[in-house]
């Protein structure tokens, strides 16, 4: 058993849009990422995707609108829904996804 400190983990990398696995639970991975600017349109046909904003604010664009997710908030994109995450300033997020996503 171990505890993980998000701040110390975020200090270990600077690259954007490159999630780092920090822990696993059953068939799920907890990933930290720094993001800035736009990612590509994509979807995950087989699984939901969870975004937790640790620091900053992100927007998740959908074909029919945008959801703003602020620091301390969580948003789940349903499986198969096309989306494009982005952040105007560098933000720190956690993703929770099945292994292999």
C-alpha positions in Angstrom: 0.0 0.0 0.0 1.2 3.5 -0.8 -0.1 7.0 -1.1 0.5 9.2 -4.0 1.0 13.0 -3.9 -0.3 14.7 -7.1 1.9 17.8 -6.8 5.1 15.8 -6.6 4.0 13.6 -9.6 3.2 16.7 -11.7 6.7 18.2 -10.9 8.3 15.1 -12.6 7.2 16.0 -16.2 6.5 18.9 -18.4 5.3 17.4 -21.7 1.7 18.1 -22.7 -1.0 15.6 -23.7 1.1 12.6 -22.6 -0.7 10.9 -19.7 1.4 9.2 -17.1 0.0 6.2 -15.3 0.3 6.7 -11.5 -1.8 3.8 -10.2 -4.0 0.9 -11.2 -7.1 -0.5 -9.7 -8.6 -3.7 -11.0 -8.7 -3.1 -14.8 -8.5 0.7 -14.5 -5.6 3.1 -14.7 -5.3 6.5 -13.0 -3.3 8.9 -15.3 -2.0 12.4 -14.7 -1.5 14.8 -17.6 -0.7 18.4 -18.3 -2.7 19.9 -21.1 -2.7 23.1 -23.1 -4.3 24.1 -26.4 -6.4 21.6 -28.4 -6.3 17.9 -28.6 -7.8 16.0 -31.6 -11.4 15.0 -32.1 -11.8 11.4 -30.9 -14.0 8.9 -29.2 -13.7 5.7 -27.2 -16.3 3.2 -28.6 -15.9 0.7 -25.8 -15.5 2.9 -22.7 -16.4 6.1 -20.9 -13.6 8.6 -20.2 -13.3 10.4 -16.9 -11.7 13.9 -16.6 -10.9 15.3 -13.2 -9.4 18.8 -13.1 -6.7 19.1 -10.5 -5.5 22.5 -11.4 -6.8 25.0 -14.0 -9.9 24.8 -16.2 -10.6 22.7 -19.3 -13.2 22.7 -22.0 -14.5 19.6 -23.7 -16.0 20.3 -27.0 -18.8 18.1 -28.5 -20.4 18.4 -31.9 -23.4 20.1 -30.2 -21.8 22.2 -27.5 -19.0 22.7 -24.9 -18.7 21.7 -21.3 -16.4 23.7 -19.0 -14.8 21.7 -16.2 -13.2 23.8 -13.5 -10.6 23.0 -10.8 -12.0 20.4 -8.4 -14.7 19.2 -10.8 -15.2 15.9 -12.6 -16.8 15.1 -16.0 -17.5 11.7 -17.6 -17.7 11.5 -21.4 -19.9 8.6 -22.3 -18.5 5.8 -24.5 -18.7 6.4 -28.2 -19.3 10.2 -27.9 -16.9 12.2 -30.1 -15.1 15.0 -28.1 -12.2 17.3 -28.2 -10.6 18.5 -24.9 -8.7 21.7 -24.7 -7.3 24.3 -22.2 -6.4 27.9 -22.9 -3.7 27.8 -20.1 -1.8 24.8 -18.8 -4.1 22.7 -16.7 -3.4 19.5 -14.7 -5.9 16.7 -15.0 -6.4 13.1 -14.0 -7.9 10.6 -16.4 -9.5 7.3 -15.3 -9.6 4.8 -18.1 -9.5 1.0 -18.6 -6.0 -0.4 -19.2 -5.0 -0.1 -22.8 -6.9 3.1 -23.7 
